[in-house]
């Protein structure tokens, strides 16, 4: 009798399952590819930031005669090449195909601004100011992702990149570049009595 009741109960449960439609499958969470707390946005921003640092540093090595600027630029090329490699390796270890590093519009605009700054002390001053701005943005990007990013392997790498970017920011702020004095005001012209103007 118990077997019979068990079989009847099982049949009733199966019948109930077949008459009720399965609940809808929840759609996968939509990831905003521009949000730097999600892997796609973080990788795009980090790659663009590194590309800007590399290209602006290469420009500095061509345009600047200031040895401090040239040394700083050489370090930027090496360190930002390395950080790009770290992000790519972390993404691949997490099963993510990273996008090829490319300049985003905001970094392209900074590079264009630097190219238009001229040469000599004018270039050096512009390079210093732009490096401070770019490294402040990069520091915030990596700190935020290290704290709240969505992929553990990328979070770990962002945390490793933070002290390097902080060191670059400190060095950029202390970079010794000649300050261009404003042009002197025009000399007033005074006429002596009897002179013709």
Secondary structure as GFF3:
##gff-version 3
##sequence-region A 1 197
A	DSSP	alpha_helix	2	19	.	.	.	ID=ss1
A	DSSP	alpha_helix	39	63	.	.	.	ID=ss2
A	DSSP	alpha_helix	67	93	.	.	.	ID=ss3
A	DSSP	alpha_helix	105	115	.	.	.	ID=ss4
A	DSSP	alpha_helix	120	148	.	.	.	ID=ss5
A	DSSP	alpha_helix	152	174	.	.	.	ID=ss6
###
